[in-house]
């Protein structure tokens, strides 16, 4: 490595965040760009560890020690080439990925791991600023046509890879804008949509076709795609939210799924009119309860802060995680520890070991209180609740559309079944991302998309020069 003793001399330093009182007043991203000198120091912490377990931790197999060393040596052009060799969209993962690579960093055994995620974002932004990332359409076309249903990270990665292989790719999206979860699920304070538009413009210039407002299986017959395309890739995600159907009072107004809430705010940030019949879903002036302690819950928390909530509580069914690794959670497994996101820094209360038992409301049918049990003490507990957001994850893909329309089989878990080549039981129909994996991380979605693209390419051409899967 560039500086063999760097990990001994330099402490971990992450990018600075904008002050809380400023950032909660807008929807711009929380973190400021990395200072160049600071980033050089941080990449110098990467050890010459012999076996880079960060490769094992990253579903994409990112060449992390390589581009850390290149940044330290001020060879940024080579660094982005190494980064793009394994990752189609480092500007997304560098902002949104929880960085399982850092959980597997050898330095993390007894010290703070290398700031891999932040370095990734800095490399790709430097490359865009320098004009190194430009459209590169394929030199030849195969004449094969592929339909990708869904424009989230898995669908985009699949489309990008298949386009590079020379196929004619059309991405179908049921919403009015391309991006899937990146567009309407992730708040703008974590991913400003200009970065998404920048990448989509590149893909269009490289020959990918995008069609919005096309809900395959609802207003477009899936069998039409079978007739018009040589292969179909299902990348619609895991979109059926987990509910509290057996909890009394669930029918009260003011109880919403997290994704409905987040999507409306993202649309508002795009300039859309998001007033809905009966009520506008906003946290302004309300006591907000978020049920679910994961990333989606934290996204709701940050959104509620910016909307001017009166109070916000995030409830988690499980016990509070430990501050450091438990003995049964050794390195290099993902560290299940207590984490504080940027949204948690902004305020609100977190409650653990809470089981929701019922909701009670006002005379006009609106929710007013949440009644629960504190599991570790078995004591009853109540909270004011003018707005309740259900952020408890997802149970699988929707079935009354393209899944049923094409007749693809499901697994016992309710995900789309596929073989080792990513094909479903229907010839020429493939599945990728959360649709076949179940809800997961953006980095897994991109990795799945890349692997699926190789399977599709092999099906169409008999062999493939696209990269083989690494995870």
FENZI-V875739 format. One record per pair of residues at least 12 apart in sequence whose ideal C-beta (glycine too) atoms are under 10 Angstrom apart, sorted by the first residue. I is the first residue (numbers start at 1). J is the second residue. Records with the same first field share a line. If there is no record, write none. Layout:
I->J ; J
This chain:
1->43 ; 44 ; 45 ; 46 ; 47 ; 48 ; 49 ; 65 ; 68 ; 69 ; 72 ; 73
2->40 ; 43 ; 44 ; 46 ; 48 ; 68 ; 69 ; 70 ; 71 ; 72 ; 73 ; 74 ; 75
3->40 ; 41 ; 43 ; 44 ; 45 ; 46 ; 48 ; 69 ; 72 ; 73
4->44 ; 47 ; 48
5->44 ; 45 ; 47
6->40 ; 41 ; 42 ; 43 ; 44 ; 45 ; 46 ; 47 ; 48 ; 68 ; 72 ; 107 ; 114
7->44 ; 45 ; 46 ; 47 ; 48 ; 49 ; 105 ; 106 ; 107 ; 111 ; 112 ; 113 ; 114
8->45 ; 47 ; 111
9->41 ; 44 ; 45
10->38 ; 40 ; 41 ; 42 ; 43 ; 44 ; 45
11->41 ; 42 ; 45 ; 111 ; 112
12->41 ; 42 ; 45 ; 102 ; 107 ; 108 ; 111 ; 112 ; 113 ; 114 ; 115 ; 118
13->34 ; 35 ; 38 ; 39 ; 41 ; 42 ; 45 ; 112 ; 115 ; 118
14->31 ; 34 ; 38 ; 42 ; 112 ; 115 ; 117 ; 118
15->30 ; 31 ; 32 ; 33 ; 34 ; 35 ; 38 ; 39 ; 42 ; 115 ; 117 ; 118 ; 121 ; 122
16->30 ; 31 ; 32 ; 33 ; 34 ; 35 ; 38
17->29 ; 30 ; 31 ; 32 ; 342 ; 345 ; 346
18->30 ; 31 ; 32 ; 189 ; 342
20->305 ; 342 ; 345 ; 346 ; 347
21->346
23->189 ; 302 ; 305 ; 306 ; 342 ; 345 ; 346
24->189 ; 302 ; 304 ; 305 ; 306 ; 307 ; 308 ; 343 ; 346 ; 347
25->305 ; 306 ; 308
26->188 ; 189 ; 269 ; 306
27->187 ; 188 ; 189 ; 190 ; 192 ; 193 ; 265 ; 266 ; 268 ; 269 ; 302 ; 303 ; 306
28->188 ; 189 ; 192
29->95 ; 187 ; 188 ; 189 ; 190 ; 191 ; 192 ; 195 ; 342
30->95 ; 187 ; 189 ; 190 ; 302 ; 341 ; 342 ; 343 ; 345 ; 346
31->95 ; 118 ; 121 ; 189 ; 190 ; 342
33->118 ; 121 ; 122 ; 125 ; 126 ; 129
34->115 ; 118 ; 119 ; 121 ; 122 ; 123 ; 125 ; 126
35->122
36->71 ; 74 ; 76 ; 122 ; 126
38->115 ; 118 ; 122
39->68 ; 71 ; 72 ; 115 ; 118 ; 119 ; 121 ; 122 ; 123 ; 126
40->71 ; 72 ; 73 ; 74 ; 119
41->72 ; 115
42->68 ; 71 ; 72 ; 114 ; 115 ; 116 ; 118 ; 119 ; 122
43->64 ; 65 ; 67 ; 68 ; 69 ; 70 ; 71 ; 72 ; 73 ; 79 ; 114 ; 115 ; 116 ; 118 ; 119 ; 122 ; 123
44->68 ; 69 ; 71 ; 72 ; 73 ; 114
45->68 ; 72 ; 105 ; 107 ; 111 ; 112 ; 113 ; 114 ; 115 ; 119
46->64 ; 65 ; 66 ; 67 ; 68 ; 69 ; 71 ; 72 ; 105 ; 106 ; 107 ; 113 ; 114 ; 115 ; 116 ; 119
47->65 ; 68 ; 105 ; 106 ; 107 ; 111 ; 114
48->65 ; 69 ; 106
49->65 ; 105 ; 106 ; 107 ; 109
50->106
51->106
52->64 ; 65 ; 66 ; 68 ; 101 ; 104 ; 105 ; 106
53->101 ; 103 ; 104 ; 105 ; 106 ; 108 ; 109 ; 331 ; 332
54->68 ; 99 ; 100 ; 101 ; 102 ; 103 ; 104 ; 105 ; 106 ; 107 ; 108 ; 113 ; 114 ; 116 ; 332
55->86 ; 101 ; 104 ; 470 ; 471
56->100 ; 101 ; 104 ; 332 ; 470 ; 471
57->99 ; 100 ; 101 ; 102 ; 103 ; 104 ; 105 ; 108 ; 113 ; 116 ; 332 ; 333 ; 334 ; 443 ; 471
58->86 ; 87 ; 93 ; 97 ; 99 ; 100 ; 101 ; 102 ; 104 ; 116 ; 120 ; 443 ; 447 ; 470 ; 471
59->86 ; 93 ; 97 ; 100 ; 101 ; 440 ; 441 ; 442 ; 443 ; 444 ; 445 ; 446 ; 447 ; 448 ; 450 ; 451 ; 469 ; 470 ; 471
60->83 ; 85 ; 86 ; 87 ; 88 ; 90 ; 93 ; 97 ; 101 ; 157 ; 443 ; 444 ; 446 ; 447 ; 450 ; 467 ; 469 ; 470 ; 471
61->85 ; 86 ; 87 ; 101 ; 447 ; 450 ; 467 ; 468 ; 469 ; 470 ; 471
62->82 ; 83 ; 85 ; 86 ; 87 ; 90 ; 93 ; 97 ; 101 ; 116 ; 120 ; 443 ; 447 ; 470
63->79 ; 81 ; 82 ; 83 ; 85 ; 86 ; 87
64->82 ; 83 ; 86 ; 101 ; 102 ; 104 ; 105 ; 114 ; 116 ; 119 ; 120
65->82 ; 114 ; 116
66->78 ; 79 ; 81 ; 82 ; 83 ; 85
67->79 ; 80 ; 81 ; 82 ; 83 ; 85 ; 86 ; 90 ; 116 ; 119 ; 120 ; 123
68->82 ; 114 ; 115 ; 116 ; 119 ; 120 ; 123
69->82
70->82 ; 83 ; 123
71->119 ; 122 ; 123 ; 126
72->119
76->122 ; 123 ; 126 ; 127 ; 129 ; 130 ; 132
77->126 ; 127 ; 130 ; 132
79->119 ; 120 ; 122 ; 123 ; 124 ; 126 ; 127
80->123 ; 124 ; 125 ; 126 ; 127 ; 128 ; 130 ; 132 ; 133
81->127 ; 132
82->123
83->119 ; 120 ; 123 ; 124 ; 127
84->123 ; 124 ; 127 ; 132 ; 133
85->467
86->446 ; 447 ; 450 ; 467 ; 470
87->120 ; 124 ; 157 ; 443 ; 446 ; 447 ; 450
88->153 ; 156 ; 157 ; 158 ; 159 ; 160 ; 161 ; 164 ; 199 ; 203 ; 446 ; 449 ; 450 ; 453
89->124 ; 153 ; 156 ; 157 ; 160 ; 182 ; 195 ; 196 ; 199 ; 442 ; 443 ; 445 ; 446 ; 449
90->117 ; 119 ; 120 ; 121 ; 122 ; 123 ; 124 ; 125 ; 127 ; 446
91->120 ; 121 ; 123 ; 124 ; 125 ; 127 ; 128 ; 133 ; 191 ; 195 ; 196 ; 198 ; 199
92->121 ; 124 ; 153 ; 156 ; 157 ; 179 ; 182 ; 186 ; 191 ; 195 ; 196 ; 199 ; 442 ; 443 ; 445 ; 446
93->117 ; 120 ; 121 ; 124 ; 153 ; 441 ; 442 ; 443 ; 445 ; 446
94->116 ; 117 ; 118 ; 119 ; 120 ; 121 ; 122 ; 123 ; 124 ; 125 ; 195
95->117 ; 118 ; 120 ; 121 ; 124 ; 125 ; 186 ; 190 ; 191 ; 192 ; 195 ; 442
96->117 ; 121 ; 153 ; 181 ; 182 ; 186 ; 190 ; 191 ; 295 ; 441 ; 442 ; 443
97->116 ; 117 ; 120 ; 121 ; 441 ; 442 ; 443 ; 444 ; 446
98->117 ; 295 ; 334 ; 339 ; 341 ; 441 ; 442 ; 443
99->113 ; 114 ; 115 ; 116 ; 117 ; 118 ; 120 ; 334 ; 441 ; 443
100->116 ; 117 ; 332 ; 333 ; 334 ; 335 ; 441 ; 443 ; 444
101->113 ; 114 ; 116 ; 117 ; 120 ; 332 ; 443
102->114 ; 115 ; 116 ; 117 ; 118 ; 334 ; 335
103->325 ; 331 ; 332 ; 333 ; 334 ; 335 ; 336 ; 337
104->116 ; 331 ; 332 ; 333 ; 334 ; 335
105->331 ; 332
106->331 ; 332
108->325 ; 331 ; 332 ; 335
109->325 ; 330 ; 331 ; 332
110->331
113->331 ; 335
121->195
124->195 ; 199
125->195
128->195 ; 198 ; 199 ; 202
133->198 ; 199 ; 202
134->202 ; 205 ; 206
135->201 ; 202 ; 203 ; 204 ; 205 ; 206 ; 207
136->164 ; 202 ; 205 ; 206
137->163 ; 164 ; 166 ; 205 ; 206 ; 207 ; 208
138->162 ; 163 ; 164 ; 165 ; 166 ; 167 ; 206 ; 207
139->166
140->165 ; 166
141->163 ; 165 ; 166 ; 167 ; 168 ; 207
142->162 ; 165 ; 166 ; 167 ; 168 ; 230 ; 457 ; 460 ; 461
143->166 ; 167 ; 168 ; 230 ; 460
144->162 ; 165 ; 166 ; 167 ; 168 ; 169 ; 229 ; 230 ; 231 ; 456 ; 457 ; 459 ; 460 ; 461
145->167 ; 168 ; 169 ; 170 ; 209 ; 225 ; 228 ; 229 ; 230 ; 231 ; 232 ; 460
146->158 ; 159 ; 162 ; 163 ; 165 ; 167 ; 168 ; 169 ; 170 ; 171 ; 229 ; 230 ; 231 ; 232 ; 233 ; 428 ; 430 ; 453 ; 456 ; 457 ; 459 ; 460
147->159 ; 168 ; 169 ; 170 ; 171 ; 172 ; 209 ; 211 ; 214 ; 216 ; 222 ; 224 ; 225 ; 226 ; 228 ; 229 ; 230 ; 231 ; 232 ; 233 ; 234 ; 429
148->160 ; 162 ; 163 ; 169 ; 170 ; 171 ; 172 ; 173 ; 208 ; 209 ; 210 ; 229 ; 231 ; 232 ; 233 ; 234 ; 235 ; 236 ; 430 ; 432 ; 449 ; 452 ; 453 ; 456
149->170 ; 171 ; 172 ; 173 ; 174 ; 214 ; 215 ; 216 ; 217 ; 220 ; 222 ; 225 ; 232 ; 233 ; 234 ; 235 ; 236 ; 401 ; 402 ; 406 ; 429 ; 431 ; 435
150->171 ; 172 ; 173 ; 174 ; 180 ; 181 ; 216 ; 233 ; 234 ; 235 ; 236 ; 237 ; 239 ; 397 ; 402 ; 432 ; 433 ; 434 ; 435
151->171 ; 172 ; 173 ; 174 ; 175 ; 177 ; 178 ; 179 ; 180 ; 181 ; 182 ; 183 ; 200 ; 210 ; 211 ; 212 ; 235 ; 236 ; 237
152->173 ; 178 ; 179 ; 180 ; 181 ; 182 ; 183 ; 184 ; 185 ; 235 ; 236 ; 237 ; 239 ; 433 ; 434 ; 435 ; 442 ; 445 ; 446 ; 449
153->179 ; 180 ; 181 ; 182 ; 235 ; 237 ; 433 ; 434 ; 441 ; 442 ; 443 ; 444 ; 445 ; 446 ; 447 ; 448 ; 449
154->180 ; 181 ; 233 ; 234 ; 235 ; 236 ; 237 ; 431 ; 432 ; 433 ; 434 ; 435 ; 436 ; 437 ; 440 ; 442 ; 444 ; 445 ; 446 ; 447 ; 448 ; 449 ; 450 ; 452
155->169 ; 171 ; 172 ; 173 ; 178 ; 179 ; 180 ; 233 ; 234 ; 235 ; 236 ; 237 ; 432 ; 433 ; 435 ; 445 ; 449 ; 452
156->171 ; 178 ; 179 ; 180 ; 182 ; 196 ; 199 ; 200 ; 203 ; 208 ; 210 ; 235 ; 433 ; 445 ; 446 ; 449
157->235 ; 432 ; 433 ; 442 ; 445 ; 446 ; 447 ; 448 ; 449 ; 450 ; 451 ; 452 ; 453
158->171 ; 233 ; 234 ; 235 ; 422 ; 430 ; 432 ; 433 ; 445 ; 446 ; 448 ; 449 ; 450 ; 451 ; 452 ; 453 ; 454 ; 455 ; 456
159->171 ; 203 ; 206 ; 208 ; 209 ; 210 ; 233 ; 235 ; 449 ; 453
160->199 ; 202 ; 203 ; 206 ; 208 ; 446 ; 449 ; 450 ; 453
161->446 ; 449 ; 450 ; 451 ; 452 ; 453 ; 454 ; 456 ; 457 ; 464 ; 466 ; 467
162->208 ; 231 ; 233 ; 449 ; 452 ; 453 ; 454 ; 456 ; 457 ; 460 ; 466
163->203 ; 206 ; 207 ; 208 ; 209 ; 453
164->206 ; 207 ; 208 ; 453 ; 457 ; 465 ; 466
165->453 ; 454 ; 456 ; 457 ; 460 ; 461 ; 464 ; 465 ; 466
166->207 ; 457 ; 460 ; 461
167->207 ; 208 ; 229 ; 230 ; 231 ; 453 ; 456 ; 457 ; 460 ; 461
168->207 ; 208 ; 209 ; 229 ; 230
169->203 ; 206 ; 207 ; 208 ; 209 ; 210 ; 229 ; 231 ; 233 ; 453 ; 456
170->208 ; 209 ; 210 ; 211 ; 214 ; 225 ; 228 ; 229
171->200 ; 203 ; 208 ; 209 ; 210 ; 211 ; 212 ; 214 ; 233 ; 235
172->209 ; 210 ; 211 ; 212 ; 213 ; 214 ; 215 ; 216 ; 220 ; 225 ; 232 ; 235 ; 236 ; 402
173->210 ; 211 ; 212 ; 213 ; 214 ; 215 ; 216 ; 236
174->212 ; 213 ; 214 ; 215 ; 216 ; 217 ; 218 ; 219 ; 220 ; 236 ; 401 ; 402
175->212 ; 213 ; 214 ; 215 ; 263 ; 267
176->212 ; 213 ; 267 ; 270 ; 272
177->193 ; 196 ; 197 ; 200 ; 210 ; 212 ; 213 ; 266 ; 267 ; 270 ; 272
178->196 ; 197 ; 200 ; 203 ; 204 ; 208 ; 210 ; 211 ; 212
179->191 ; 193 ; 196 ; 197 ; 199 ; 200 ; 210 ; 212 ; 266
180->196 ; 235 ; 236 ; 237 ; 239 ; 433 ; 434 ; 445
181->237 ; 238 ; 239 ; 259 ; 262 ; 263 ; 296 ; 433 ; 434 ; 442 ; 445
182->195 ; 196 ; 199 ; 200 ; 266 ; 442 ; 445
183->196 ; 197 ; 200 ; 263 ; 266 ; 267 ; 270
184->259 ; 260 ; 262 ; 263 ; 264 ; 265 ; 266 ; 267 ; 270
185->237 ; 239 ; 258 ; 259 ; 262 ; 263 ; 266 ; 296 ; 299
186->262 ; 266 ; 295 ; 296 ; 299 ; 442
187->262 ; 265 ; 266 ; 269 ; 298 ; 299 ; 300 ; 301 ; 302 ; 303 ; 306 ; 343
188->265 ; 266 ; 268 ; 269 ; 270 ; 303 ; 306
189->269 ; 299 ; 302 ; 303 ; 305 ; 306 ; 342 ; 343 ; 346
190->295 ; 298 ; 299 ; 302 ; 341 ; 342 ; 343
191->266 ; 442
192->269
193->266 ; 269 ; 270
215->236 ; 401 ; 402
216->232 ; 234 ; 236 ; 401 ; 402 ; 403 ; 405 ; 406
217->236 ; 398 ; 399 ; 400 ; 401 ; 402 ; 403 ; 404 ; 405 ; 406
218->398 ; 400 ; 401 ; 402 ; 405
219->401
220->401 ; 402 ; 405
221->402 ; 405
222->234 ; 401 ; 402 ; 403 ; 404 ; 405 ; 406 ; 407 ; 408 ; 426 ; 429
223->405 ; 406 ; 407
224->405
225->402 ; 405 ; 406 ; 428 ; 429
226->405 ; 406 ; 426 ; 427 ; 428 ; 429
229->428 ; 429
230->428 ; 456 ; 459 ; 460
231->423 ; 427 ; 428 ; 429 ; 430 ; 455 ; 456 ; 457 ; 459 ; 460
232->402 ; 406 ; 408 ; 424 ; 426 ; 428 ; 429 ; 430 ; 431 ; 456
233->422 ; 423 ; 428 ; 429 ; 430 ; 431 ; 432 ; 433 ; 435 ; 449 ; 452 ; 453 ; 455 ; 456
234->397 ; 402 ; 403 ; 406 ; 408 ; 416 ; 418 ; 422 ; 424 ; 426 ; 429 ; 430 ; 431 ; 432 ; 433 ; 435 ; 436 ; 452
235->397 ; 430 ; 431 ; 432 ; 433 ; 434 ; 435 ; 436 ; 445 ; 448 ; 449 ; 452
236->397 ; 398 ; 401 ; 402 ; 403 ; 416 ; 431 ; 432 ; 433 ; 434 ; 435
237->394 ; 396 ; 397 ; 398 ; 433 ; 434 ; 435 ; 437 ; 439 ; 445
238->393 ; 394 ; 395 ; 396 ; 397 ; 398 ; 414 ; 415 ; 416 ; 433 ; 434 ; 435 ; 436 ; 437 ; 438 ; 439 ; 440
239->259 ; 394 ; 395 ; 396 ; 397 ; 398 ; 434 ; 435 ; 439
240->394 ; 395 ; 396 ; 397 ; 398 ; 399 ; 414 ; 439
241->256 ; 257 ; 258 ; 259 ; 260 ; 296 ; 390 ; 391 ; 392 ; 393 ; 394 ; 395 ; 439
242->257 ; 291 ; 292 ; 390 ; 391 ; 392 ; 393 ; 394 ; 395 ; 396 ; 439
243->255 ; 257 ; 390 ; 392 ; 395
244->291 ; 356 ; 358 ; 359 ; 388 ; 390 ; 392
247->291 ; 355 ; 356 ; 357 ; 358 ; 359 ; 370 ; 371 ; 372
248->357 ; 358 ; 359 ; 360 ; 371
249->356 ; 357 ; 358 ; 359 ; 360 ; 361 ; 367 ; 368 ; 369 ; 370 ; 371 ; 385 ; 388
250->356 ; 358 ; 359 ; 367 ; 388 ; 390
251->359 ; 361 ; 365 ; 367
252->359 ; 360 ; 361 ; 362 ; 364 ; 365 ; 366 ; 367 ; 368 ; 369 ; 385 ; 388
253->278 ; 279 ; 361 ; 362 ; 364 ; 365 ; 366 ; 367 ; 387
254->279 ; 281 ; 286 ; 288 ; 289 ; 359 ; 361 ; 362 ; 365 ; 366 ; 367 ; 368 ; 385 ; 386 ; 387 ; 388 ; 389
255->289 ; 291 ; 359 ; 361 ; 366 ; 367 ; 370 ; 385 ; 387 ; 388 ; 389 ; 390
256->279 ; 281 ; 300 ; 367 ; 387 ; 388 ; 389 ; 390
257->296 ; 389 ; 390 ; 391 ; 392 ; 394
258->290 ; 291 ; 292 ; 294 ; 296 ; 297 ; 299 ; 300 ; 303 ; 389 ; 390 ; 391 ; 392 ; 393
259->296 ; 299 ; 300 ; 389 ; 390 ; 391 ; 394
260->276 ; 281 ; 389 ; 390
261->281 ; 282 ; 283 ; 288 ; 290 ; 296 ; 299 ; 300 ; 303 ; 304 ; 307 ; 387 ; 389 ; 390 ; 391
262->296 ; 299 ; 300 ; 302 ; 303 ; 389 ; 391
263->281
264->276 ; 280 ; 281 ; 282 ; 303
265->281 ; 282 ; 283 ; 299 ; 300 ; 303 ; 304 ; 306 ; 307
266->303
268->280 ; 282 ; 307
269->306
279->366 ; 387
281->307 ; 387 ; 389
282->303 ; 304 ; 307 ; 308 ; 309 ; 387
283->300 ; 301 ; 303 ; 304 ; 305 ; 306 ; 307 ; 308 ; 309 ; 310 ; 311 ; 312 ; 386 ; 387 ; 389
284->304 ; 306 ; 307 ; 308 ; 309 ; 310 ; 387
285->307 ; 308 ; 309 ; 310 ; 386 ; 387
286->304 ; 307 ; 308 ; 309 ; 310 ; 311 ; 312 ; 384 ; 385 ; 386 ; 387 ; 388
287->309 ; 310 ; 311 ; 312 ; 313 ; 367 ; 368 ; 369 ; 370 ; 383 ; 384 ; 385 ; 386 ; 387 ; 388
288->300 ; 301 ; 303 ; 304 ; 305 ; 307 ; 309 ; 310 ; 311 ; 312 ; 313 ; 314 ; 348 ; 383 ; 384 ; 385 ; 386 ; 387 ; 388 ; 389
289->304 ; 311 ; 312 ; 313 ; 314 ; 315 ; 351 ; 354 ; 356 ; 359 ; 367 ; 369 ; 370 ; 372 ; 383 ; 384 ; 385 ; 386 ; 387 ; 388 ; 389 ; 390
290->303 ; 304 ; 312 ; 313 ; 314 ; 315 ; 316 ; 348 ; 350 ; 387 ; 388 ; 389 ; 390 ; 391 ; 392
291->313 ; 314 ; 315 ; 316 ; 317 ; 354 ; 356 ; 370 ; 372 ; 385 ; 388 ; 389 ; 390 ; 391 ; 392
292->314 ; 315 ; 316 ; 317 ; 389 ; 390 ; 391 ; 392 ; 393
293->314 ; 315 ; 316 ; 317 ; 318 ; 320 ; 321 ; 339 ; 350 ; 351 ; 352 ; 354 ; 391 ; 392
294->314 ; 316 ; 391 ; 392 ; 393 ; 439
295->339 ; 341 ; 343 ; 391 ; 441
296->389 ; 390 ; 391 ; 392 ; 393 ; 394 ; 439
297->314 ; 315 ; 316 ; 341 ; 343 ; 350 ; 389 ; 390 ; 391 ; 392 ; 393
298->314 ; 339 ; 340 ; 341 ; 342 ; 343 ; 344 ; 348 ; 350 ; 391
299->341 ; 343 ; 389 ; 391
300->312 ; 314 ; 343 ; 348 ; 387 ; 389 ; 390 ; 391
301->313 ; 314 ; 341 ; 342 ; 343 ; 344 ; 346 ; 347 ; 348 ; 350 ; 389 ; 391
302->341 ; 342 ; 343 ; 344 ; 345 ; 346 ; 347 ; 348
303->343 ; 389
304->343 ; 346 ; 347 ; 348 ; 387 ; 389
305->343 ; 345 ; 346 ; 347 ; 348
306->343 ; 346
307->387
309->347 ; 348 ; 386 ; 387
310->384 ; 386 ; 387
311->347 ; 348 ; 349 ; 383 ; 384 ; 385 ; 386
312->343 ; 346 ; 347 ; 348 ; 349 ; 350 ; 387 ; 389
313->348 ; 349 ; 350 ; 351 ; 354 ; 370 ; 383 ; 384 ; 385
314->343 ; 344 ; 348 ; 349 ; 350 ; 351 ; 352 ; 354 ; 389 ; 391
315->349 ; 350 ; 351 ; 352 ; 353 ; 354 ; 355 ; 356 ; 370 ; 372 ; 381 ; 383 ; 388 ; 391 ; 392
316->350 ; 351 ; 352 ; 353 ; 354 ; 392
317->352 ; 353 ; 354 ; 355 ; 356 ; 372 ; 375 ; 392
318->336 ; 352 ; 353 ; 354 ; 375
319->352 ; 353 ; 375 ; 376
320->338 ; 350 ; 351 ; 352 ; 353 ; 376
321->335 ; 336 ; 337 ; 338 ; 339 ; 352
322->335 ; 336 ; 337 ; 338
323->337 ; 338 ; 339
324->337 ; 338
325->337
338->350 ; 352
349->383
351->372 ; 374 ; 381 ; 383
352->374 ; 375 ; 376
353->372 ; 373 ; 374 ; 375 ; 376 ; 377
354->370 ; 372 ; 373 ; 374 ; 375 ; 376 ; 381 ; 383
355->372 ; 373 ; 374 ; 375 ; 381
356->370 ; 371 ; 372 ; 373 ; 383 ; 388 ; 390 ; 392
357->370 ; 371 ; 372 ; 373 ; 380 ; 381 ; 382
358->370 ; 371 ; 372
359->371 ; 372 ; 385 ; 388
360->382 ; 385
361->385
362->386
366->385 ; 386 ; 387
367->384 ; 385 ; 386 ; 387 ; 388
368->384 ; 385 ; 386
369->382 ; 383 ; 384 ; 385 ; 386
370->382 ; 383 ; 384 ; 385 ; 388
371->383 ; 385
393->438 ; 439
394->414 ; 434 ; 438 ; 439
395->413 ; 414 ; 415 ; 438 ; 439
396->410 ; 411 ; 413 ; 414 ; 415 ; 416 ; 434 ; 435 ; 436 ; 438 ; 439
397->410 ; 414 ; 415 ; 416 ; 431 ; 433 ; 434 ; 435 ; 436 ; 438
398->435
399->414 ; 416
402->416 ; 429 ; 435
403->416 ; 424 ; 431 ; 435
406->424 ; 425 ; 426 ; 428 ; 429
407->424 ; 425 ; 426 ; 429
408->423 ; 424 ; 425 ; 426 ; 429 ; 430 ; 431 ; 435 ; 436
409->424 ; 425 ; 426
410->424 ; 425 ; 436
411->436 ; 438
413->436 ; 437 ; 438
414->438
415->431 ; 434 ; 435 ; 436 ; 437 ; 438 ; 439
416->429 ; 430 ; 431 ; 432 ; 433 ; 434 ; 435 ; 436 ; 437
417->431 ; 436
418->430 ; 431 ; 432 ; 435 ; 436 ; 437 ; 452 ; 455
419->431 ; 455
420->455 ; 469
421->451 ; 452 ; 454 ; 455 ; 456 ; 458 ; 459
422->436 ; 448 ; 449 ; 451 ; 452 ; 453 ; 454 ; 455 ; 456 ; 458 ; 459 ; 469
423->452 ; 455 ; 456 ; 458 ; 459
424->436
427->459
428->456 ; 459 ; 460
430->452 ; 453 ; 455 ; 456 ; 459
431->448 ; 452
432->445 ; 446 ; 447 ; 448 ; 449 ; 450 ; 451 ; 452 ; 453 ; 455 ; 456
433->445 ; 446 ; 447 ; 448 ; 449 ; 452
434->448
435->448
436->448 ; 452
443->471
444->471
447->469 ; 470 ; 471
448->469 ; 471
450->466 ; 467 ; 468 ; 469 ; 470 ; 471
451->466 ; 467 ; 468 ; 469 ; 470 ; 471
452->469
453->466 ; 467
454->466 ; 467 ; 468 ; 469
455->469
